[in-house]
Amino acid sequence: MIGEILMVLWLLVLVPVGVMVTGAVIAAGLGWALHRNGETVHEGSELIEIND
C-alpha cells in the first residue's frame, strides 16, 4: 500500500515540479547567454542604449 502511495506522489508531484524547475533554470541560462551575446555582437549600437 505504501509503495502505491509513493509512486502516485512521485508521478503527480515530484516529476512535474522537477521538470518545471529544470525548464526555468535552462530558460534563465539561455536568456542570460543570448543577452550577453547580443550586447557583445552589437557593441556601440545606439539601439542598445534605448533597450536598457
PDB file of N, CA, C, O and CB in Angstrom:
ATOM      1  N   MET A   1       0.814  -1.196   0.000  1.00  0.00           N
ATOM      2  CA  MET A   1       0.000   0.000   0.000  1.00  0.00           C
ATOM      3  C   MET A   1       0.859   1.262   0.000  1.00  0.00           C
ATOM      4  O   MET A   1       0.569   2.219  -0.718  1.00  0.00           O
ATOM      5  CB  MET A   1      -0.927  -0.003   1.198  1.00  0.00           C
ATOM      6  N   ILE A   2       1.909   1.257   0.803  1.00  0.00           N
ATOM      7  CA  ILE A   2       2.772   2.437   0.879  1.00  0.00           C
ATOM      8  C   ILE A   2       3.526   2.655  -0.439  1.00  0.00           C
ATOM      9  O   ILE A   2       3.827   3.788  -0.814  1.00  0.00           O
ATOM     10  CB  ILE A   2       3.769   2.292   2.044  1.00  0.00           C
ATOM     11  N   GLY A   3       3.823   1.553  -1.130  1.00  0.00           N
ATOM     12  CA  GLY A   3       4.511   1.668  -2.415  1.00  0.00           C
ATOM     13  C   GLY A   3       3.670   2.372  -3.463  1.00  0.00           C
ATOM     14  O   GLY A   3       4.178   3.173  -4.248  1.00  0.00           O
ATOM     15  N   GLU A   4       2.370   2.064  -3.470  1.00  0.00           N
ATOM     16  CA  GLU A   4       1.475   2.716  -4.424  1.00  0.00           C
ATOM     17  C   GLU A   4       1.341   4.208  -4.137  1.00  0.00           C
ATOM     18  O   GLU A   4       1.298   5.027  -5.054  1.00  0.00           O
ATOM     19  CB  GLU A   4       0.102   2.056  -4.394  1.00  0.00           C
ATOM     20  N   ILE A   5       1.277   4.545  -2.861  1.00  0.00           N
ATOM     21  CA  ILE A   5       1.163   5.956  -2.470  1.00  0.00           C
ATOM     22  C   ILE A   5       2.422   6.717  -2.870  1.00  0.00           C
ATOM     23  O   ILE A   5       2.343   7.830  -3.390  1.00  0.00           O
ATOM     24  CB  ILE A   5       0.921   6.087  -0.946  1.00  0.00           C
ATOM     25  N   LEU A   6       3.568   6.121  -2.630  1.00  0.00           N
ATOM     26  CA  LEU A   6       4.820   6.764  -3.016  1.00  0.00           C
ATOM     27  C   LEU A   6       4.938   6.922  -4.531  1.00  0.00           C
ATOM     28  O   LEU A   6       5.451   7.937  -5.003  1.00  0.00           O
ATOM     29  CB  LEU A   6       5.999   5.965  -2.487  1.00  0.00           C
ATOM     30  N   MET A   7       4.476   5.941  -5.295  1.00  0.00           N
ATOM     31  CA  MET A   7       4.525   6.013  -6.746  1.00  0.00           C
ATOM     32  C   MET A   7       3.615   7.125  -7.266  1.00  0.00           C
ATOM     33  O   MET A   7       3.996   7.872  -8.168  1.00  0.00           O
ATOM     34  CB  MET A   7       4.125   4.667  -7.357  1.00  0.00           C
ATOM     35  N   VAL A   8       2.418   7.234  -6.700  1.00  0.00           N
ATOM     36  CA  VAL A   8       1.489   8.306  -7.104  1.00  0.00           C
ATOM     37  C   VAL A   8       2.068   9.662  -6.739  1.00  0.00           C
ATOM     38  O   VAL A   8       1.998  10.598  -7.536  1.00  0.00           O
ATOM     39  CB  VAL A   8       0.101   8.119  -6.433  1.00  0.00           C
ATOM     40  N   LEU A   9       2.638   9.783  -5.548  1.00  0.00           N
ATOM     41  CA  LEU A   9       3.280  11.035  -5.144  1.00  0.00           C
ATOM     42  C   LEU A   9       4.414  11.385  -6.095  1.00  0.00           C
ATOM     43  O   LEU A   9       4.554  12.543  -6.490  1.00  0.00           O
ATOM     44  CB  LEU A   9       3.809  10.934  -3.705  1.00  0.00           C
ATOM     45  N   TRP A  10       5.209  10.419  -6.459  1.00  0.00           N
ATOM     46  CA  TRP A  10       6.320  10.619  -7.394  1.00  0.00           C
ATOM     47  C   TRP A  10       5.819  11.107  -8.752  1.00  0.00           C
ATOM     48  O   TRP A  10       6.353  12.069  -9.305  1.00  0.00           O
ATOM     49  CB  TRP A  10       7.114   9.316  -7.564  1.00  0.00           C
ATOM     50  N   LEU A  11       4.801  10.448  -9.284  1.00  0.00           N
ATOM     51  CA  LEU A  11       4.320  10.758 -10.630  1.00  0.00           C
ATOM     52  C   LEU A  11       3.516  12.054 -10.701  1.00  0.00           C
ATOM     53  O   LEU A  11       3.571  12.755 -11.711  1.00  0.00           O
ATOM     54  CB  LEU A  11       3.477   9.622 -11.137  1.00  0.00           C
ATOM     55  N   LEU A  12       2.780  12.379  -9.660  1.00  0.00           N
ATOM     56  CA  LEU A  12       1.896  13.546  -9.706  1.00  0.00           C
ATOM     57  C   LEU A  12       2.502  14.822  -9.124  1.00  0.00           C
ATOM     58  O   LEU A  12       2.028  15.920  -9.417  1.00  0.00           O
ATOM     59  CB  LEU A  12       0.637  13.235  -8.976  1.00  0.00           C
ATOM     60  N   VAL A  13       3.531  14.688  -8.315  1.00  0.00           N
ATOM     61  CA  VAL A  13       4.089  15.868  -7.659  1.00  0.00           C
ATOM     62  C   VAL A  13       5.558  16.081  -8.019  1.00  0.00           C
ATOM     63  O   VAL A  13       5.913  17.129  -8.558  1.00  0.00           O
ATOM     64  CB  VAL A  13       3.941  15.745  -6.152  1.00  0.00           C
ATOM     65  N   LEU A  14       6.392  15.126  -7.737  1.00  0.00           N
ATOM     66  CA  LEU A  14       7.830  15.340  -7.849  1.00  0.00           C
ATOM     67  C   LEU A  14       8.323  15.452  -9.283  1.00  0.00           C
ATOM     68  O   LEU A  14       9.157  16.309  -9.572  1.00  0.00           O
ATOM     69  CB  LEU A  14       8.552  14.232  -7.169  1.00  0.00           C
ATOM     70  N   VAL A  15       7.836  14.619 -10.183  1.00  0.00           N
ATOM     71  CA  VAL A  15       8.293  14.672 -11.572  1.00  0.00           C
ATOM     72  C   VAL A  15       7.882  15.986 -12.249  1.00  0.00           C
ATOM     73  O   VAL A  15       8.732  16.631 -12.861  1.00  0.00           O
ATOM     74  CB  VAL A  15       7.733  13.478 -12.358  1.00  0.00           C
ATOM     75  N   PRO A  16       6.603  16.411 -12.162  1.00  0.00           N
ATOM     76  CA  PRO A  16       6.242  17.682 -12.806  1.00  0.00           C
ATOM     77  C   PRO A  16       6.983  18.888 -12.217  1.00  0.00           C
ATOM     78  O   PRO A  16       7.392  19.783 -12.957  1.00  0.00           O
ATOM     79  CB  PRO A  16       4.747  17.907 -12.689  1.00  0.00           C
ATOM     80  N   VAL A  17       7.156  18.917 -10.915  1.00  0.00           N
ATOM     81  CA  VAL A  17       7.892  20.022 -10.288  1.00  0.00           C
ATOM     82  C   VAL A  17       9.338  20.018 -10.756  1.00  0.00           C
ATOM     83  O   VAL A  17       9.896  21.077 -11.041  1.00  0.00           O
ATOM     84  CB  VAL A  17       7.827  19.923  -8.745  1.00  0.00           C
ATOM     85  N   GLY A  18       9.947  18.855 -10.838  1.00  0.00           N
ATOM     86  CA  GLY A  18      11.326  18.764 -11.326  1.00  0.00           C
ATOM     87  C   GLY A  18      11.464  19.240 -12.762  1.00  0.00           C
ATOM     88  O   GLY A  18      12.432  19.920 -13.104  1.00  0.00           O
ATOM     89  N   VAL A  19      10.510  18.891 -13.596  1.00  0.00           N
ATOM     90  CA  VAL A  19      10.544  19.339 -14.996  1.00  0.00           C
ATOM     91  C   VAL A  19      10.390  20.849 -15.075  1.00  0.00           C
ATOM     92  O   VAL A  19      11.097  21.498 -15.845  1.00  0.00           O
ATOM     93  CB  VAL A  19       9.434  18.651 -15.820  1.00  0.00           C
ATOM     94  N   MET A  20       9.485  21.420 -14.297  1.00  0.00           N
ATOM     95  CA  MET A  20       9.283  22.874 -14.322  1.00  0.00           C
ATOM     96  C   MET A  20      10.511  23.627 -13.817  1.00  0.00           C
ATOM     97  O   MET A  20      10.898  24.642 -14.397  1.00  0.00           O
ATOM     98  CB  MET A  20       8.067  23.251 -13.481  1.00  0.00           C
ATOM     99  N   VAL A  21      11.116  23.143 -12.754  1.00  0.00           N
ATOM    100  CA  VAL A  21      12.304  23.806 -12.210  1.00  0.00           C
ATOM    101  C   VAL A  21      13.462  23.711 -13.202  1.00  0.00           C
ATOM    102  O   VAL A  21      14.187  24.684 -13.408  1.00  0.00           O
ATOM    103  CB  VAL A  21      12.706  23.179 -10.851  1.00  0.00           C
ATOM    104  N   THR A  22      13.634  22.549 -13.811  1.00  0.00           N
ATOM    105  CA  THR A  22      14.693  22.378 -14.801  1.00  0.00           C
ATOM    106  C   THR A  22      14.475  23.306 -15.997  1.00  0.00           C
ATOM    107  O   THR A  22      15.424  23.910 -16.497  1.00  0.00           O
ATOM    108  CB  THR A  22      14.759  20.916 -15.267  1.00  0.00           C
ATOM    109  N   GLY A  23      13.237  23.418 -16.453  1.00  0.00           N
ATOM    110  CA  GLY A  23      12.918  24.320 -17.556  1.00  0.00           C
ATOM    111  C   GLY A  23      13.205  25.768 -17.211  1.00  0.00           C
ATOM    112  O   GLY A  23      13.703  26.517 -18.051  1.00  0.00           O
ATOM    113  N   ALA A  24      12.899  26.171 -15.989  1.00  0.00           N
ATOM    114  CA  ALA A  24      13.169  27.542 -15.560  1.00  0.00           C
ATOM    115  C   ALA A  24      14.668  27.823 -15.515  1.00  0.00           C
ATOM    116  O   ALA A  24      15.106  28.905 -15.906  1.00  0.00           O
ATOM    117  CB  ALA A  24      12.546  27.801 -14.186  1.00  0.00           C
ATOM    118  N   VAL A  25      15.442  26.878 -15.050  1.00  0.00           N
ATOM    119  CA  VAL A  25      16.899  27.051 -14.983  1.00  0.00           C
ATOM    120  C   VAL A  25      17.491  27.156 -16.398  1.00  0.00           C
ATOM    121  O   VAL A  25      18.349  28.000 -16.658  1.00  0.00           O
ATOM    122  CB  VAL A  25      17.555  25.868 -14.209  1.00  0.00           C
ATOM    123  N   ILE A  26      17.027  26.300 -17.296  1.00  0.00           N
ATOM    124  CA  ILE A  26      17.514  26.341 -18.679  1.00  0.00           C
ATOM    125  C   ILE A  26      17.118  27.656 -19.342  1.00  0.00           C
ATOM    126  O   ILE A  26      17.929  28.254 -20.049  1.00  0.00           O
ATOM    127  CB  ILE A  26      16.961  25.147 -19.489  1.00  0.00           C
ATOM    128  N   ALA A  27      15.884  28.116 -19.126  1.00  0.00           N
ATOM    129  CA  ALA A  27      15.427  29.373 -19.714  1.00  0.00           C
ATOM    130  C   ALA A  27      16.238  30.560 -19.194  1.00  0.00           C
ATOM    131  O   ALA A  27      16.587  31.458 -19.960  1.00  0.00           O
ATOM    132  CB  ALA A  27      13.940  29.584 -19.418  1.00  0.00           C
ATOM    133  N   ALA A  28      16.533  30.564 -17.907  1.00  0.00           N
ATOM    134  CA  ALA A  28      17.332  31.653 -17.329  1.00  0.00           C
ATOM    135  C   ALA A  28      18.744  31.659 -17.905  1.00  0.00           C
ATOM    136  O   ALA A  28      19.269  32.717 -18.252  1.00  0.00           O
ATOM    137  CB  ALA A  28      17.390  31.525 -15.795  1.00  0.00           C
ATOM    138  N   GLY A  29      19.351  30.501 -18.008  1.00  0.00           N
ATOM    139  CA  GLY A  29      20.702  30.424 -18.572  1.00  0.00           C
ATOM    140  C   GLY A  29      20.737  30.823 -20.035  1.00  0.00           C
ATOM    141  O   GLY A  29      21.651  31.529 -20.464  1.00  0.00           O
ATOM    142  N   LEU A  30      19.758  30.383 -20.801  1.00  0.00           N
ATOM    143  CA  LEU A  30      19.703  30.735 -22.215  1.00  0.00           C
ATOM    144  C   LEU A  30      19.451  32.227 -22.400  1.00  0.00           C
ATOM    145  O   LEU A  30      20.063  32.855 -23.265  1.00  0.00           O
ATOM    146  CB  LEU A  30      18.616  29.927 -22.922  1.00  0.00           C
ATOM    147  N   GLY A  31      18.564  32.796 -21.604  1.00  0.00           N
ATOM    148  CA  GLY A  31      18.304  34.233 -21.670  1.00  0.00           C
ATOM    149  C   GLY A  31      19.534  35.052 -21.338  1.00  0.00           C
ATOM    150  O   GLY A  31      19.830  36.039 -22.010  1.00  0.00           O
ATOM    151  N   TRP A  32      20.250  34.644 -20.301  1.00  0.00           N
ATOM    152  CA  TRP A  32      21.474  35.354 -19.920  1.00  0.00           C
ATOM    153  C   TRP A  32      22.515  35.277 -21.035  1.00  0.00           C
ATOM    154  O   TRP A  32      23.144  36.279 -21.376  1.00  0.00           O
ATOM    155  CB  TRP A  32      22.051  34.773 -18.615  1.00  0.00           C
ATOM    156  N   ALA A  33      22.694  34.076 -21.603  1.00  0.00           N
ATOM    157  CA  ALA A  33      23.704  33.889 -22.644  1.00  0.00           C
ATOM    158  C   ALA A  33      23.353  34.689 -23.903  1.00  0.00           C
ATOM    159  O   ALA A  33      24.232  35.308 -24.502  1.00  0.00           O
ATOM    160  CB  ALA A  33      23.843  32.398 -22.988  1.00  0.00           C
ATOM    161  N   LEU A  34      22.097  34.682 -24.303  1.00  0.00           N
ATOM    162  CA  LEU A  34      21.696  35.420 -25.501  1.00  0.00           C
ATOM    163  C   LEU A  34      21.781  36.923 -25.291  1.00  0.00           C
ATOM    164  O   LEU A  34      22.152  37.653 -26.210  1.00  0.00           O
ATOM    165  CB  LEU A  34      20.282  35.036 -25.907  1.00  0.00           C
ATOM    166  N   HIS A  35      21.444  37.399 -24.098  1.00  0.00           N
ATOM    167  CA  HIS A  35      21.561  38.828 -23.799  1.00  0.00           C
ATOM    168  C   HIS A  35      23.025  39.269 -23.855  1.00  0.00           C
ATOM    169  O   HIS A  35      23.351  40.306 -24.432  1.00  0.00           O
ATOM    170  CB  HIS A  35      20.959  39.142 -22.409  1.00  0.00           C
ATOM    171  N   ARG A  36      23.881  38.480 -23.259  1.00  0.00           N
ATOM    172  CA  ARG A  36      25.311  38.813 -23.266  1.00  0.00           C
ATOM    173  C   ARG A  36      25.879  38.779 -24.691  1.00  0.00           C
ATOM    174  O   ARG A  36      26.677  39.638 -25.068  1.00  0.00           O
ATOM    175  CB  ARG A  36      26.092  37.835 -22.362  1.00  0.00           C
ATOM    176  N   ASN A  37      25.462  37.784 -25.474  1.00  0.00           N
ATOM    177  CA  ASN A  37      25.910  37.690 -26.857  1.00  0.00           C
ATOM    178  C   ASN A  37      25.430  38.890 -27.667  1.00  0.00           C
ATOM    179  O   ASN A  37      26.193  39.444 -28.459  1.00  0.00           O
ATOM    180  CB  ASN A  37      25.412  36.390 -27.492  1.00  0.00           C
ATOM    181  N   GLY A  38      24.181  39.294 -27.479  1.00  0.00           N
ATOM    182  CA  GLY A  38      23.644  40.448 -28.202  1.00  0.00           C
ATOM    183  C   GLY A  38      24.390  41.726 -27.873  1.00  0.00           C
ATOM    184  O   GLY A  38      24.669  42.527 -28.766  1.00  0.00           O
ATOM    185  N   GLU A  39      24.717  41.930 -26.611  1.00  0.00           N
ATOM    186  CA  GLU A  39      25.466  43.123 -26.229  1.00  0.00           C
ATOM    187  C   GLU A  39      26.883  43.101 -26.802  1.00  0.00           C
ATOM    188  O   GLU A  39      27.407  44.144 -27.192  1.00  0.00           O
ATOM    189  CB  GLU A  39      25.520  43.248 -24.708  1.00  0.00           C
ATOM    190  N   THR A  40      27.497  41.937 -26.857  1.00  0.00           N
ATOM    191  CA  THR A  40      28.856  41.817 -27.377  1.00  0.00           C
ATOM    192  C   THR A  40      28.890  42.023 -28.888  1.00  0.00           C
ATOM    193  O   THR A  40      29.746  42.747 -29.397  1.00  0.00           O
ATOM    194  CB  THR A  40      29.441  40.451 -27.021  1.00  0.00           C
ATOM    195  N   VAL A  41      27.974  41.399 -29.598  1.00  0.00           N
ATOM    196  CA  VAL A  41      27.964  41.466 -31.060  1.00  0.00           C
ATOM    197  C   VAL A  41      27.616  42.871 -31.544  1.00  0.00           C
ATOM    198  O   VAL A  41      28.172  43.342 -32.536  1.00  0.00           O
ATOM    199  CB  VAL A  41      26.968  40.451 -31.634  1.00  0.00           C
ATOM    200  N   HIS A  42      26.706  43.533 -30.853  1.00  0.00           N
ATOM    201  CA  HIS A  42      26.240  44.843 -31.297  1.00  0.00           C
ATOM    202  C   HIS A  42      26.779  45.968 -30.419  1.00  0.00           C
ATOM    203  O   HIS A  42      26.087  46.956 -30.175  1.00  0.00           O
ATOM    204  CB  HIS A  42      24.724  44.879 -31.308  1.00  0.00           C
ATOM    205  N   GLU A  43      27.997  45.817 -29.951  1.00  0.00           N
ATOM    206  CA  GLU A  43      28.611  46.829 -29.098  1.00  0.00           C
ATOM    207  C   GLU A  43      28.755  48.148 -29.864  1.00  0.00           C
ATOM    208  O   GLU A  43      29.201  48.166 -31.012  1.00  0.00           O
ATOM    209  CB  GLU A  43      29.989  46.344 -28.586  1.00  0.00           C
ATOM    210  N   GLY A  44      28.377  49.231 -29.225  1.00  0.00           N
ATOM    211  CA  GLY A  44      28.474  50.546 -29.837  1.00  0.00           C
ATOM    212  C   GLY A  44      27.211  50.966 -30.578  1.00  0.00           C
ATOM    213  O   GLY A  44      27.136  52.097 -31.059  1.00  0.00           O
ATOM    214  N   SER A  45      26.236  50.106 -30.680  1.00  0.00           N
ATOM    215  CA  SER A  45      24.991  50.444 -31.370  1.00  0.00           C
ATOM    216  C   SER A  45      24.139  51.337 -30.480  1.00  0.00           C
ATOM    217  O   SER A  45      24.061  51.128 -29.270  1.00  0.00           O
ATOM    218  CB  SER A  45      24.210  49.165 -31.762  1.00  0.00           C
ATOM    219  N   GLU A  46      23.502  52.333 -31.088  1.00  0.00           N
ATOM    220  CA  GLU A  46      22.643  53.218 -30.304  1.00  0.00           C
ATOM    221  C   GLU A  46      21.363  52.520 -29.844  1.00  0.00           C
ATOM    222  O   GLU A  46      20.705  52.993 -28.917  1.00  0.00           O
ATOM    223  CB  GLU A  46      22.290  54.452 -31.117  1.00  0.00           C
ATOM    224  N   LEU A  47      21.004  51.411 -30.472  1.00  0.00           N
ATOM    225  CA  LEU A  47      19.801  50.691 -30.068  1.00  0.00           C
ATOM    226  C   LEU A  47      19.964  49.985 -28.734  1.00  0.00           C
ATOM    227  O   LEU A  47      18.975  49.757 -28.037  1.00  0.00           O
ATOM    228  CB  LEU A  47      19.423  49.690 -31.122  1.00  0.00           C
ATOM    229  N   ILE A  48      21.194  49.632 -28.362  1.00  0.00           N
ATOM    230  CA  ILE A  48      21.434  49.006 -27.058  1.00  0.00           C
ATOM    231  C   ILE A  48      21.071  49.978 -25.932  1.00  0.00           C
ATOM    232  O   ILE A  48      20.508  49.561 -24.921  1.00  0.00           O
ATOM    233  CB  ILE A  48      22.915  48.558 -26.929  1.00  0.00           C
ATOM    234  N   GLU A  49      21.382  51.251 -26.091  1.00  0.00           N
ATOM    235  CA  GLU A  49      21.084  52.238 -25.058  1.00  0.00           C
ATOM    236  C   GLU A  49      19.576  52.441 -24.919  1.00  0.00           C
ATOM    237  O   GLU A  49      19.089  52.683 -23.814  1.00  0.00           O
ATOM    238  CB  GLU A  49      21.772  53.574 -25.378  1.00  0.00           C
ATOM    239  N   ILE A  50      18.839  52.347 -26.007  1.00  0.00           N
ATOM    240  CA  ILE A  50      17.385  52.518 -25.952  1.00  0.00           C
ATOM    241  C   ILE A  50      16.740  51.351 -25.237  1.00  0.00           C
ATOM    242  O   ILE A  50      15.730  51.528 -24.557  1.00  0.00           O
ATOM    243  CB  ILE A  50      16.799  52.661 -27.361  1.00  0.00           C
ATOM    244  N   ASN A  51      17.304  50.160 -25.375  1.00  0.00           N
ATOM    245  CA  ASN A  51      16.714  48.942 -24.834  1.00  0.00           C
ATOM    246  C   ASN A  51      16.867  48.845 -23.316  1.00  0.00           C
ATOM    247  O   ASN A  51      16.097  48.116 -22.691  1.00  0.00           O
ATOM    248  CB  ASN A  51      17.343  47.733 -25.489  1.00  0.00           C
ATOM    249  N   ASP A  52      17.804  49.531 -22.701  1.00  0.00           N
ATOM    250  CA  ASP A  52      18.034  49.412 -21.247  1.00  0.00           C
ATOM    251  C   ASP A  52      16.949  49.985 -20.477  1.00  0.00           C
ATOM    252  O   ASP A  52      16.987  49.966 -19.247  1.00  0.00           O
ATOM    253  CB  ASP A  52      19.290  50.057 -20.838  1.00  0.00           C
TER     254      ASP A  52
END
